[in-house]
């Protein structure tokens, strides 16, 4: 029987979120202390905990079949792999930053300047595309210290909240690319393993879809049902149940979390009452 090998970051910001996603997909990972490879008893899968920077190469070589990895790392490593889906967590920017006392937000500031980075390929591609000539200093580790010790005039690094930049007297000026965790696969995947991956992706999509939506219930006058239904971004059509009070119905639907408050205001204005919002655990289409 084929076993799908998935690589997960051994430690770092992706580690816990990756394990939680697998758990939400019903996959039980039996992780013993200091184990680098663990089996999964209820799904044909094996989990490998690897150093983050090694994962793209292992994917390209087919040592692992799939991986949960930062999109920014795949872009930087330039390996021949396929992105299956974006996962919506561990979002960040790869950005240029300068000392806070520099009063210049333009990209032209970096012309002829020294830039410290752990992402030389990403940075070089961006600079060339914008006809900027800079001197790139490749650093592994804490890039933020480079301007403070006179090594560089600015940096190119991952920015999430911006707190690390602030603590080191830097500020973000240019966003090179936006990144998030993705599910990536090797191009050498066999047909048997592809079938297992399809089942995993089906589960992941159900989990991720639920995280971005809410189940909504409300009481609506029957003569307002059409108006209220037009506001809701429903899957097919809302569910209607008659209430004991004549002339009223209970309307059930799904609402996008990102537009939640705006839609609620519209629903109230259209005559909806007793609006109840319920989280969704999984949503299978």
N, C-alpha and C positions, 0 to 999 in steps of 0.2 A: 504494500500500500504506500502511495506517495505521501510524503510529509512536506508541508510548506515551511520553509525556513524564513523567519522574519527577524530582521536586525532592529534593535532598539538601542538608543543611546545608553551607555553604561551608567553615566551620571550627568547631571546637568538639567537644564530647564525643560527638555523634552521627555525626560525619563518618566516622571510621575504621570504626566498627562497621557503618555502613550499607554502605560499600564492601565490607567483608568478607562481609556477608550476600549481596550480589549475586554476589560471586566464588564463594561456596559454592553458589550456585544455577546455576553454570555460565555466568554472564554476564560477558563480558570488557569492562571499561570502559577504553578507551584515553584516559587522562587526560594531556594535555600540560600543561606548566607554565603556570600562570596562566589556563588555559582555564576559562570559565564554562559552556560548553555543549560536550558531547562525544557522539560517536556510539558505538553499540555494534555491532560487526561481526557478532555471532552471535545477535542477538535484536532484534526490531523495537522498539527502545527508544532514547530520547535522554535523557541525564542533564544536568540543569541544577543548577549549584552556586549556591545562593541564600542570602541572609542569613536566618537562622533566623526572625526576627520577621515577615518578608515572606511566608513560605510559606503560612500559612493564607489570606491574601487572594488569592494567586495560585491556590490550589486552588478557592476559591469562585468566582472569575471564569473558571475554565477555562483559564487561561494554562498551567498544568500539569495533567496528568491525575491523577497520584498523587504521594504524597510519603512519605518516612520522617521522622517528626517526633515531638517529645515530646507525649504526651497532655495534659500540663499546659498546653502552649502553645495547643492547640486549645480547651481549656476556657476559658482566659483570653481568647482573641480572639473567641470566640463566633460563629464563622463557620459557614455552612451547608455542611458537608462530611460525609462518611460515613467511619467507621472500619471498615476491612476486617478487620484482625486486629491483635492485640497481639503484639509481637515478642520480649518477654522480656529485652531488654537496656536499658542506660541507665536503670535503675530509680532513683527518687528520691521524696522527699516534698516537698510544698509545706507548709511548717510555720511556726508562730509561734515566735519565740525571744526571750528576754529576757537582760539582763546577768546573768552567773553569780552576782553577789552578791544578786540578787533571790530571796528565799526564798518563791516562790509559783508553783505549777504550774497554778493554776486559770485557766480562761478568763475568769472575772470580773475578773482582774487588769487586763485590757485595757479595762475600762469607763472611758470618759473619758480614755483614754491616747492618745498619738500613736504611730502605727505606720508605719514606712517600708517600702515594697515596690515591686517591679516588676510585681506581679500585683494591681492594684487591683480588677479585676472579680471575680476569684476570692475575694479577701479580703472585699470588700463583700458578696458573696452569702453567704459563711460567717457573717459578723458579723450580718447581718440574720436569718438562719435561727436564730441563737442569741440574738437580742435583746440584742446588745452594741452600744453606741454608742461609736465610736472616731473619732479624726481620722486620716485616711489621707494620708500624704505619698508621692507617686509619685516614685520615683527610678529612673533608668536607670544601670545599672552596679553598683558595689560598695555594696550595701545595708547590709552588715555594719558599715560605719563610722558609720552614723547615730546609734546610741546613744552612741558614744564622743565625738561632737562636740556632743552635746546636742540633736540634731535630732528624736530620737524616743525613746520609752520602750521600744520593742521593734521587731522586724522581722517581715516575712512574706517568706520566700524559699525557694528550692530547697535541700534538704538531702540530700546523698548519704551520705558517711561521717561528717559532722559535724566534720571536721577544720578547715574554714574558720571555723565558728562558734567552735570552741575557741580558735583562734589570735586571734580578735577579742574574746575574753572574753564569749562568748554561749553560751547553751544552749537546746536545743529543749524546748518545753513542750507544744505542741499540734500534732497533725498534721491539716492541713486536708484534704488528699487525697494519695493514692498514685498515682504516675505511672510510665510506662515508654514506650519507643519504640513507635510504632504505624505501621501502613501505612494511610494515609488516601487517599480518592479524591474527585475532584470529582463533584458531582451532575449535571454536564453531559456525562458520558462517553458516547460513541457506542457502538452495539452492536458495531462492529468492534473498537474499543479495549477494550471489556469482555471480548471473547474473548481478547485478548492478556493482559489483567490476570488472567483466570482461569488461564491457563497459568503466569503468574508466581507467583500465590498457591499453586498446586499445588506448585511447586518449593520455595517458602519453607516451606510446611508440612512437606515432607519433611525439609528441613534442620533446622528448629526441633524437630521431633519427635525426630530423632536426637540432638540436643544434650541432651535431657532423659531419655534412656534408655540402657541398656547391654545388650549381648548377653551372656547368661549360659549357661555350659555346666557340667555337673556329672555325676558318677557317682552313681547311685542304685540301691540294691537293688530288685529288681523288686517285692518286697512292700511297698515304701515309696513307689512311684510315685504312687499316688493321694493320699497324705498330702502329699508334696512339691508336687505339681501344684496342690493346693488353696491353697498358700501364695503361689504365683506369680500376679501380675496379667498373665496372658498375653493375646495378641491374639485368638486363637481357642482353640488348644490347644497344649501343648508338643510339640516334635519329639522322638521317641524313636528311638535307634539301639542295637542290641544290642552289647554288649561281648564280647570274646573270653572273658572270665571269666564262667562260667555263673552265672546268677542276678542279673546286673547289667546296667544299661542306661545309656547316655549321654543325658541329658535337656537339651534346648536351649530357651531361651525369651528373653523380653525383660523387663527389670526397670526400674522407675522410679528415676531417680538420687536423688530426694529421700528415698526410703525404703530406699535401698541397704543400709546397715549393719544396720538392724533386720531386714530380710528375710533377710540372710545368716545372722544368728544363728539365726533360726527354721529355715532350711534345714539347718544343721548339726545342730540338735537333732532334726530329723526323720530324719536318717540320710544326708544328702547328703555326698559327699566329693569331693576334687579339684576344687573350684569354681574356674572360670576366668571372668574378666570381660573383655569385649572392647568397645572403643568402636565406635559405629556412625557411619558417615559420612553416610548418607542412609537414611531409612525411608519407603518408599512403601506406602500402604495400598490 
